Amino acid sequence: MANSKVSQDTGDLKLDRVSKHYGDFCAVDDLSLVVPDGSFFALLGPSGCGKTTTLRMVAGLEEPSAGTISIGDTDITTQKSYRRNVNTVFQNYALFPHLTIFENIAFGLRRRGLKDVKTEVENALNLVEMGHLAQRKPNQLSGGQQQRIAVARAIVNRPEVLLLDEPLGALDLKLRRQMQIELKRIQTEVGITFIHVTHDQEEAMTMADTIAVMNQGKIEQMGSATELYEAPKTAFVANFLGQCNLIKGKVTNRANGKAVVSAKGHTFEVPLSRVATDNDSVFVGVRPEKLRLDDNGINSIKDCVVIDRSFVGTSTQYLVKAPWDLDLVVFEQNDEGLHDLRVGDKVSLEWDAEHTFALDGAQDINAGSDLDDEE
Amino acid sequence: MTKVAAPRPSLSHRASRWFSRNLIRIYAGVAFFYLFIPVAYTFAFSFNDAGKSNLVWQGFTLENWKNPCGAPQVCESVVNSLQIGVISTVLATILGTMIAFALGRHKFRGRKTTNLLIFLPMATPEVVLGASLLAMFLNLRINPGFWTVVIAHVMFCISFVVVTVKARIASLDPRLEQAAMDLYANERETFRYVTLPLVMPGIAGAALLAFSLSFDDFIITNFNSGIVSTFPKFVYVSAARGIPAQANVIGSAMFFIALIIVIVGQVVSRQRKKS
């Protein structure tokens, strides 16, 4: 009956200068974003960064304080959530406890007055490989099963955009890995735009085509997992995605496609394309696995001391102290060239210019570094 | 007990160990005995070949059970009680549920005061309520009777309904309603297909409570019923002349009907869980 009232537009999801205030607190701050039709998009950030609020505004469960949200050419900013062709997989799933699995999945179809509910529901159940559970109640299912049902209940409606709010947060690690692959498969199969909200950087990097890293209501940086990891533009992104070594220094020269940065008597070369600021005060950044325990590279630090060492299977992780107040993390692959250093050993570090990046030195050097473990 | 080296513990020791292990069971047994002795007494005396007064055991008979309406007016009063109970329950449950939703779901001016006022009838002594209601009816020149009892019962049942239903609403996960809206259910459909079914157990519990309060009430009823007799009033009035054994029959029957309902409910819910 409500079928005709649900908007049927297809196209990119656009958020244009969207803000959300709760009293004095600004949850989402002037956010603009385009999610291409059919892509797997991740909103990544620590809790309280505004990612869930953003998702709820797209779902129609919150109204933006300012800005517009549209799908294709249709403005949906003030549209009721039941009029939007958008469905949500809720955190902790929110399955209806009084209905069977079949009726849970059929709920959206019945409300829209569609015919052939049975076939549609069965197809959705088969897509998540849960066909045998149709007549159970949600509380008779395990967490992983409930998760799949929540996905089926949303996807059966063939929404223009599927929103996933920390969908794997309640699952244990092994099941989470399995569901990551599963969700990716489903997305490829149905070709619907997925927007996945998560605080788990590994989850975002594994699944999403594009990741937007959010912090304090704003998008810090947006790009593919590789772009964000290899060429972060802010200290927050550098620290939040994996581990990172940041060295405070000053740009002394910009010429011939490279910048020269000096720090405590050392000079480091950075390709100009990888310098994210015009400021002369910078952080020189390099990922731990890019560092080598040698001393003939373009960028090197001599006279370092190993202060900690841990063997983690595929690699050995060293904590190395530079000749000044700076600790560096080094991952060495466990293969033939292994150095097998001990705590107290003297060592030199080197790395390639093309693995180096430079960030604005006016930021907090630790931004985003202690946040990735929270639930 | 002179042989200390005996391999088995002494009798008194074993007895005290048995006692301490079964203490909870003994305590439960005593408590249930205490709770059910009046019921057992009522049941037993429903078989008394009583004649006028049912206070002394005169001999066994099935006559009372074969003819429960045998005593004058007893069945008339039961029918009155059932009618008043059903009408009051329906009205109090509908009104109370609506108040509970308003209090549990919406913010409005005077919500806190309303919350407090809802508790007042429960805290006020029944004698006072009964007497003031009668005064009110007389001032309004309404003759006490069937409908004044209904009005009085609805009034004191509402509070209990509100409290019961509100507790259920408070425990409802708001995300379920959001999920329904997300799945194309408008406000009315969300209420009908998600909210109401989930609150239903609370409403049903409230209705049962309201019915038993209404059926049971004597004090307020006695003030406001005029010449209409309810079952509790009948028992009270006939106590002066000797309660007929038929009252015991009806009381026992009520108890067993309630017991059967509870057992059936348990069995049904257990089977539902199994399947």
HADDOCK unambig.tbl for C-alpha pairs under 7 A between the chains (distance, minus, plus):
assign (segid A and resid 81 and name CA) (segid B and resid 181 and name CA) 5.97 0.50 0.50
assign (segid A and resid 81 and name CA) (segid B and resid 182 and name CA) 5.45 0.50 0.50
assign (segid A and resid 82 and name CA) (segid B and resid 181 and name CA) 5.06 0.50 0.50
assign (segid A and resid 82 and name CA) (segid B and resid 182 and name CA) 5.34 0.50 0.50
assign (segid A and resid 82 and name CA) (segid B and resid 183 and name CA) 6.23 0.50 0.50
assign (segid A and resid 82 and name CA) (segid B and resid 184 and name CA) 3.90 0.50 0.50
assign (segid A and resid 82 and name CA) (segid B and resid 185 and name CA) 5.80 0.50 0.50
assign (segid A and resid 82 and name CA) (segid B and resid 186 and name CA) 6.06 0.50 0.50
assign (segid A and resid 83 and name CA) (segid B and resid 184 and name CA) 6.43 0.50 0.50
assign (segid A and resid 87 and name CA) (segid B and resid 182 and name CA) 5.88 0.50 0.50
assign (segid A and resid 87 and name CA) (segid B and resid 183 and name CA) 6.65 0.50 0.50
assign (segid A and resid 88 and name CA) (segid B and resid 182 and name CA) 6.77 0.50 0.50
assign (segid A and resid 94 and name CA) (segid B and resid 175 and name CA) 6.07 0.50 0.50
assign (segid A and resid 94 and name CA) (segid B and resid 176 and name CA) 5.34 0.50 0.50
assign (segid A and resid 94 and name CA) (segid B and resid 179 and name CA) 6.62 0.50 0.50
assign (segid A and resid 95 and name CA) (segid B and resid 176 and name CA) 6.98 0.50 0.50
assign (segid A and resid 96 and name CA) (segid B and resid 176 and name CA) 6.47 0.50 0.50
assign (segid A and resid 98 and name CA) (segid B and resid 198 and name CA) 6.88 0.50 0.50
assign (segid A and resid 107 and name CA) (segid B and resid 183 and name CA) 6.88 0.50 0.50
assign (segid A and resid 108 and name CA) (segid B and resid 183 and name CA) 4.58 0.50 0.50
assign (segid A and resid 108 and name CA) (segid B and resid 184 and name CA) 5.78 0.50 0.50
assign (segid A and resid 111 and name CA) (segid B and resid 184 and name CA) 5.87 0.50 0.50
assign (segid A and resid 111 and name CA) (segid B and resid 185 and name CA) 5.75 0.50 0.50
assign (segid A and resid 112 and name CA) (segid B and resid 184 and name CA) 6.58 0.50 0.50
